[in-house]
């Protein structure tokens, strides 16, 4: 041993490094906090589901799914609500999924890096945090007041085109689908970009090195590897749209619908007598209006009482009444016509639940709880499907 070695202190390798106890404490505290947070989250979910099942579980019968809403709790169901939700979500997915995926792919793979692209990226990220009711306000102005009133704004167009626009837009399923698609587009775009960004650059370089074009590299290599993240973002976005209420109420989603939008024209016609005249002025609420009934159905009076009506009758009804025909379920299935149901008025399950919770009878709260169970089950099923598909698709990737 030299003099220099003797002068240096000998390090005890068995001694604990400084600060080890504090780091272990922080690690243990983080684990405990994670366990507590998980228990709180699961406990809240179990409590919510348990309360819904306790209040509305006994209402989940076949008649509940196959009956129209009614002022009598024992006869009320969610037929028009779940059919309307299905059609609105189908329209939403049909519009949002291709546009969102292609937009995200373009912004990440093809768009040049310049101030315009940066501004678009900032706008997309900001739209993801915009309250949903603002999308409803936008839809009222564009789709209901503007495109839904072609005789006022597009009088120069042929009458057939104007009639088609008035049928498709306004307070319709198409308007609801486009509105919700705009709501979830930022979610799908951001999820697509993040999934594409996660694909290693070496895969792109290898494809280009063997002579593949940019699109061939994207189609055969980038998209398959990014697919798990894209599918997850799409399903989460659609499941969010399923539970939205505010924008649909803004564009005129009905709270009481006793018809199916998928029936043929004439099988389920309806007309609403409003409390405003055609110029938007208030009318005498005690006044009545003579209505000629063209189809068998039901009249819902302003106090939510109902009475059956038959074709050919002429009635004097108070303002605020609704005349709706009942549709045969078999005819509805056999008469699938997108050109018809896209322009129909509608209701969805969250709106139907909102209507029931505003009623004073306790039985309607049970019906709302039963509808909540159905909506929660669909949401959990969609999220579970997203997790499963992500796992399966990732497992099939060969790096």
Secondary structure, DSSP 8 states (H G I E B T S, - for coil): --HHHHHS----TTS--TTHHHHHHHHHHHHHHHHHHHHHHHHHHHHHHHHHHHHHGGG-SHHHHHS---SSGGG---HHHHHHHHHHHHHHHHHHHHHHHHHHHIIIIIS--SHHHHHHHHHHHHHTTS-HHHHHHHHIIIIIIITT-HHHH-TTS-HHHHHHHHHHSSSSHHHHHHHHHHHHHHHHHHHHHHHHHTS-HHHHHHHHHTT--HHHHIIIIIHHHHHHHHHHHHHHHHHHHHT--HHHHHTT--S---S-TTS-TTTS-EEE--SB-TTS-B--TT-EEEEE--SSEEEE-TTS-EEEE-TT-EEEEETT-EEEE---HHHHHHT--HHHHTTS----HHHHHHHHHTSSSHHHHHHHHHHHHHHHHHHHHHHHHHHHHHHHHHHH---
